[in-house]
Structures are given as structure tokens and as C-alpha cells.
């Protein structure tokens, strides 16, 4: 009898290659494993959108179009100059000065909060497109606290924010409850709740509790100083405490999703609700909780618009299109908190720079919306981007789950 040696029978655990874990950027963007591969598709999507935007700018230059037949090279040069002026004005308006940077941060603040709201729902497999309604209800709850409770600022503002969270959570929780108990699709219920919230706010702004005295229009009374979100930098800069709250919300959502057991259950339900229920998770309860937390985040976004914008009075349109922009942000950011933050900064820069572009080059502000939409289209179609730039797709992971002794 002879003893067997490790050389004759290699250990499969030692011989099998270690699986490379995706880095942080890969998890944020959902592309590739290296940091440059992670950023490649979003960057190329931005480039394509800017190119198509440049073509749109060139085709709206009537003077250059009129010169095409007579002086083709001159017309192209004129178009190129117009595109250069427009994009330079956009960049300078967003980042070229302290004021421009502050306007970028100002525009990004509510987008971060609303984007986190939608992204959290996406992670749990729920399509929450009711951020607008949740912003309206949360913002009105904050306004009610601001107008009807007298407190010093260090207590008044936190209490108003808590009211906004509760108001938004309640409004979002309604859709979650209907989904859990009746199976009503959250897309339908949140759309309807958006309309209900809008007309409810319009009605409330005509009541003595909210309406500005002496006005027949649906507009609130001006908030007292103690209920206003203070400016961070002062002067002409409009960045308020809401920016710090939004950044704190990014850390909170990241911790909730990736560091807490509740967040694990959220993601598990989003990945496979049937398997989650089989594992002992209360899917109905989690559905209500997800929509409640999502609504609470949107409520803070509404409070930012109500308490942080001069002249500190609200109308029924104070939420604007932020709730719908948040859907694009969540898609662009791959429903990751850091991805939503970066996407919001991009959209904020485009909004701040778009105004400068309009003033410097007489370009319609709607072109910025077109570019934003194009970015989303190409981000949502990575295979199209790879086909245009001849980029190789990422290597697919092997599906082999066992390994023989011979390798």
C-alpha cells in the first residue's frame, strides 16, 4: 500500500481561479469590471448625445443654412462657430464661476432627493413614478408646520422636515398598500395619486390655513424666517441647507440598501419576490415599506422646494417636473445612490448651463431637455453604443459550477 500524495490528486479549491469581484464603479454604472470600462458606456452615450445636439444647433442656424448653396465651407464654419459658442456658454454657465457652480448645485439638490426616491423603488422592483405627488404632499406638510407652529429655527426646520417625510411616506405608502393588498399596479396608482395630490394642493391653497391673505389666487402665505432653509454661502448664491440634506440622504440610502438587513430584503424582493417569500420574507409588508421610504425621500425634495426657494411661497406647481426627471436620473444612475448623485449633478449642470447657452447663443432651452433625453436613450441601449463605436462587449462569466479533478 502506498500513500496518495497531493501531487496525484490536486485540490480543486486551490486550482480553481478566483472570481474577480466587480469594483465600485462597475456596480454604479452596471458596465464592465475595470474603472475605465465602468465609465466607458456612459461617457460614450454623453458624447453621442452632444454630437446630435450639435447637429440640432447647426440646423437651427438660419443664417448658415442660407449660405449653404453659395459658400458651403463658410456655412459649415459658421455652424461650427455657433455650436462652439453654445457649448462653451453651457460649460461656463455650469462650472466657469463660483456662481455657475452654485447654480449647478442648486438645480441638482431636489433632483438628488427625488432620484433617490425612484431608485429605491426600482431596487425593490417597484416603478414609483409618483414622486411628484409625494413631493406635493410632503412639501405642503412642511408648509403647514412652517405657517402654523411657532418655534425657533433650530427646532422649526427639523420639525417641518419630519412632517415632509411623514407626508410623503403616507402618500407613497397608499400605493404600496394597494399593491400589496389588491395587486393594483403601482404605475397606475401613482399616476392617479399625482393628479389627486395636485388638485388637493390647489384646493388647500385656497383655504385660510394656507392662502396668502388678501389674495384670490391659490398661493400660500410667506413662510416665517424660522421655517426657511438657510443659505449655505449667502449673498447671491441660492444653495441652501437642502444640499447637505440631499448628500446625507445619499449616504442613508447607500447604507439602507447595502449595509442593513432591511435593504437586503428590499433588493431580494426586487430580484425575485417569489423566492423571497419562500425564504420567509413578508413581501406585502416590504412593498408598503419600500413605497413609504421612497415617498419620504420625495417628501424631503418637496420640502426643499417649499422651504428653500425665494420668495418662500408655494403654488400648486412648486414640484415642477422634478418627479419625472427623477425617473431619468434613476435609470441613468443604474438605481445606485452614488449613480443618482452623479446623474443629478450632470442634469443640474445642464440646467444651469442651458440658461447661459440660451442667453449667449440664442439657443432654445428645450434643447437641453433633448440632450438629456438622448443620454437616457443611449444609456438604456448600451449595445447600440458599442455598435456605433465598435466597442467589444464585456466577457461573459462562465456558467460552469463544478470542476473535475483533471482541471
Buried (B, 14 or more C-beta within 10 A) or exposed (E): EEEEEEEEEEEEEEEEEEEEEBBEBBBBBBBBBBEEBBBBBBBBBBBBBBEBBBEBBBEBBEEBBEBEEEEEEEBBEBBEEBBEBBBBBBBBBBEBEEBBBBBBBBBBBBBBBBBBBBBBBBBBBBBBBBBBBBBBBBBBBBBBBBBEBEBEBEEBBEBBBBBBBBBBBBBBBBBBBBBBEEEBBBBEBBBBBBEBBBEBBBEBBBEEEBBBEEEEEBBBBBBBEBBBBEBBBEEEBBBBBBBEBBEEBBEBBBEBBBEEEEBBBBBBBBEEBEEBBEEEBBBBEBBBBBBBBBBBBBBBBBBBBBBBBEEBBBEBEBBEEBBBBBBBBBBBBBBBBBBBBBBBBBBBBBBBBBBBBBEBBEBBEEBBBBBBEBBBBBBEEBEEBBEEEEBEEBEEEEEEEEEEEEE
